[in-house]
Amino acid sequence: QVQLVESGGGLVQPGGSLRLSCAASGSIFSLNDMGWYRQAPGKQRELVAAITSGGSTNYADSVKGRFTGSRDNAKNTVYLQMNSLKPEDTAVYYCNADLTLQDGGIEHNYWGQGTQVTVSS
């Protein structure tokens, strides 16, 4: 069974930092292109950061200069370092990935369960 498990969320004061992790487990050969998304109450899910299999990144304008995506392919894990957090960053954060399975199959658009990030004083 394949799983993407996010961790690292929590409550942080404005200006603080958090690092989210998304670890893939199960019969996975590799994480391919992936993205970090977030969904705030009453709002649509939005793409925050995209990370290609080669490690190239692209960010939403609202987080540029504050968030940094990275990956450790040996661990099948991706990260989102979030600095200078603002109350408007409050949301459930999800990772999404294309996966290559050990049997050679490809899974597109695979989602984790999400982790809550709350920025509040």
C-alpha positions, 0 to 999 in steps of 0.5 A: 500500500502506498502512502504519502504522510505529511508531518511538521504542522502545528501552531506558530506565531506570526514571523515564525517558521515550520518545516513540513515533511512529506514521506512516501512509503510502501511499494514506491520506487521513486517520487517524481514531480510533486507539489505542496498545496494548501486549503484554508477554510472556505477557500479552494485548494491552491498550489504553494510550491512545485518541485520537479523530480530534478529538484527545480522549484516554482512558488506561488507569488504569495510565498516567494522568498519565504517558503523553500521546497526541497527533496531527498530522493534517497528517502523519498521525502520532500520538504517545505521550509516555511519562514516569516509565516503570516496569519494568512498562511493558516491552512491544511497543507497537502503534498501531491505527487506522481509516483513510480511504483516498484512494479514499474507502474505510475501513479499520478496525482497521489495525495497525502492526508494533510497537516494543519498549519495555524499562524496566530498570536 
